[in-house]
Amino acid sequence: MNKLLQNDPAEKDLSRPKRLGHIDYMDDFDDPESQVYFHWWDKIYVGMHDHNHYEIFLITRGNTMHTLNGIQTSLSKGCMMLIRPEDCHTFYPSPNEKQPEISPQHINLSFTVDKMQSICSVFPGLKTFIDQRSSHQCVNLSDSQLDYFLSNAKQINLVQEERRDRKQVVAYITTEMITEALSILYKTNLNMSPQYPVWFNQLIQKLHEPEALSYSMKDIYAMSHYSPPMLLKYFKEYTGETIVSYFTKIKMKFACNLLQTTNFSILEISNRVYFDSISHFNRLFKQYTGFTPSQYKKLKNLEH
């Protein structure tokens, strides 16, 4: 970690956006070629600085004061925030808590401008949101969302140093966390869920239930009171995706979980997510994750 981040505790008026350091990802990232970087941070003070890359941090313990471009906020466990290139920010204790009993800790996910562009190319509307510098950038994670990041951070810690593919594994998990974090920030800040009608929220919830994996398109159409053409129209309008694309992603996430947590064969997992053809399953899985099911299972088998 760049030494410019180490701030002098005696520094006065930490709330002022005075730049103390510039962080270059080429110097800061363990593996700059991967374009992503993960680390834990538990220092009480972090000097005022900016970057030439993006950063997402989420508080996992304690409380901290944070100043971003001159605006002060108090952050606690579960807060997640996006920092853009050239944003100037710092962490420091509350004026009433110079030496907290529990030092704050946060997960830091850093990624290059090129990596952000790559992610934005997959999610329509995300770049527009990111470019709106006035948009609210901080969200409070639910317990399950925080658990997701803590679980993946634990996986990174379990990757053995001597593994030949360690950098690839860490980069993959970090990219997965970054994509999920951006999705949460985007959906929360746009307040997307409340815009859905009650009937549509109920439909989405049903699609995420395990028993829905066996549903055909005919079954899904029957779950609403609209004709298939109207349902397709509303689904595209509300989610920006087709029903097939959305439902396939649900199946792929379920398959990822089975590959990570069970010893089922690829064929059995393909059957459990109701694919008639294993070649079709393999093709869609690689399209969704960037890996074949066998490669994914190997990458996720971090303890061996």
N, C-alpha and C positions, 0 to 999 in steps of 0.2 A: 504494500500500500504506500502510495506516495507520501513522503514525509511532510509535504506541505499541508496535509490534513491534520497534523498534530498541532493543535492550537495551545497557546500559553494560557493557563487558567487565570492568569492575572490580567489578561486582555480586557480593556474597559469597553463598555458600550457594544456588546456583541450583536445587538440588534441592527446596527448600521450596516448596510450592504457594501462594506469596504472589501474589495477583492484581495485575498491573501495568497491565493495560489490558483494555478491552472493545471488541470489533470488531463494528460494526454493518454488515450487508451493504448497507444503503442508502448508507452512506458509502464502503464499501470496494469494491463491485463496479463495474466500468467501465460496465455496463449493468444496473442493478438490475431493470428490467422483464423481462429474460430469465430471472431467478432462478438463473442459473449464472455462474460466474466461473472462468477458467483463468489461472494465471501460474506462472512459474518462480521459485524462490527459492534464492539461493546465499550468503546471509549466514551467518557462523559462529555468531553469537549471535542468538537471537530471544527477546524478553522474554516473561515469563509473562503469558498472556492467555486470555480466553475469547471466545466468539462467540454471536450469536443465530441462527446458521446451522450447517449441517453442513459438514464438511471431510474430504476424503480426500487424504492426501499419500503420495507414493512416492519413495523415495530413488533417485536416478539416478546419483549419484557420491559417492565418499568415505564417511566414517563420521561419526556424530554421536551425542551423548547426548541423550536425550529424557525429559522428566518429564511424566507425565500423571496428574493428580489425586494427586500425591505419590509415584507409583511410577516409579522410574528404570529405563530400559532403554537398551541400546546398539544402535543401528540402523546397518545397512550397506546397500550397493547392493542393490536388489531388495525391500527391506522396504516394505510398504504398510500404512497404518493409517487407521482411521476415527475421526474426532473428532466428538462430538455437541455440540449446543448446551449451553452452561454447563460443558462439560468445560474444565479449566484445564491448559494445557500450555506447554512451553518447549523450545527447542533450545539446546545449548551443547556445547563440545568436551569430550572426555574429560579428566579431571583430569591425566592423563599426556601430554596432547597439546594444550597451550594454543594453539599456532599450527600446525595441520596443514599438511603439504606440499601436499595437495590439498584445497581447500575443499569441504565437502559441498554437494550440490545436490539439490533435490527439486522434483517437479511438484506443484502444489497445485490441487485441484479442489474448489471451494466451491459450495454450493447451499442454497437456502432450505428451510424446514420445509415449505412448500407443495409445492415440487418433490419433496421426499422422499415426501410423501403421494401425489403423483401417480404416482411410480415404484412405490411399494409396492402401489398398487391393481392393478398389472399382474402382480406377483409374489407369489402367496399364500405366507404364512409369513415374508416378509421383515420386515414391521413387528414381528412378535413377536421376531424375532432382534435387530432394532435396539433395541427397548425393553429388552432384557435387558442392563442396564448392566454386569453382572458378566461378560458374555461376553468371550472373548479377541478382541481387536480387530486384532491385527497378523498379517499373513501374509507369507511369502517368495515372491515371484513367480518363476515359471520364466523362462528366457531368452526363450521365445516370448511369454509374457505381457508381460514388460517391453518387448520389441520392439514389441508392439501399441501400448502407450501412447506410446513414443518416436516411433513413426511418426505417430500422430495429433497429437502435440504439434508435430511438424515441419510437418504440414499446416496447423495454426493459424498457425505462423510465416510460412507462405508466402502467407497471405491478404493481398492488397494493401490498404493503408490506404485507397486511393481507391475501392475497390469500394463501390457503393451498398448491397449486401446483406451487407457484411462482418460486421456484428453478428449477423445471422441465421445465417450460415455458421459463425462461431465458436461461437455458442450451440448449434448442432446438433451439431458435433463434440464439444464439451465434454459435452453431455448424453449422447452415445453413450459417451464414456469413463467417465462417472459410473455409467451403468447397467452397463457391463461390470465396473467395479471392485466395485460392490455385489454383483454376481453371484458374482465370485471370492471376496470376503470371506464371503458367505453359505455357499457350497458348501464352502469350505475349513474354516470354523469348525464347521460341522455335520458335517464329515468324511463327506460324502455318498457319494463314490465307493466307499470300502471297504465300504459297506453293500450294494452290488450283488453278486449272485452272479456267478461267473465267466462263465456263459453270457450274462448280461445285459450285462456289460461288453463282451463280444465282439460282441454284437448292436449296441450303441451305436457301437462303433468302425467296424463295417461300414457303418452308416448314414451316417457322416461321410466315407466314401470317395467320390471323384468318380463312380465307376461306379455307385454306388447311386442317383444322381439319376434313373435310368431305371426304378427298381424300382416295381412295382405293390404294392398291399397284399397280394396273393396271394404275391408274391415275399418280402415281409417276413415273412409268416406262416411261410413255408417255411424261414426262417433259424433258427427255434427248434424245439424238440421239443414245444412245447405247442400245444394247440388254439387257434384264434383267440380264443374267449371268455376262455380262461385267460391268453393273452398280453396281451390288452387289459387284463385285471384287473391283472396284474403291472406292466405299463407305467405305468398310472395310479398304482399304489401307490408305485413307485420314483421316478417323475419328477414326479408331480402333473399330468401332461399326457396327452392322448390321443396315439396314434401319429401320427395325421394332423396334429395341431397341431405336434408335435415335428419331424416330417419336413418340414412346410411351412417351418418356421423355418430348417432346414438349407438348403433350396432358396433361400430369400430371402437368406440370408447369402452363398451362392454367387453369386446374381444381383447383389448389392451389389458384390462383388469384381469381377465382370465389368464392371459399369457404371463402376467406378472405374479399372480398369486396361486396358480395351480400347476399341476403337472400334466394337464390334459394335452393330448396331441393336437397338432394344427388341424387335422381333419375333424376331431371331436369339437374343437372350438368353433370351427366353421359351421358344423351342424347345430351347435348350441345357439348361434346367432342366425340360424335358419337361412343358410346359403346352400343352394342345391349343387353348386359347382365350387370345388375348392380352388380351382384356377381363377374363377371370378372373385372369390374371397381374397385370394392372394393379391390380385391386381388392385382391388379397391383398397386393401389394407396398405399397400405400398404407396398408393396415391394419397391416402389420408395421412400416414405417418412419415413417409420417406424411407421406410424400411420394409423388408419382407417380414412376415410373422416370425420366421426362424431367427432373423437378425435381431428383431425387437426382443424376443425372448432371451437371446444371449446377452444383449446390452442390459436388460433389466435384471439379469441374474448376478447381482453385484456382490454377493457374499461368497462366490466361488472363484 
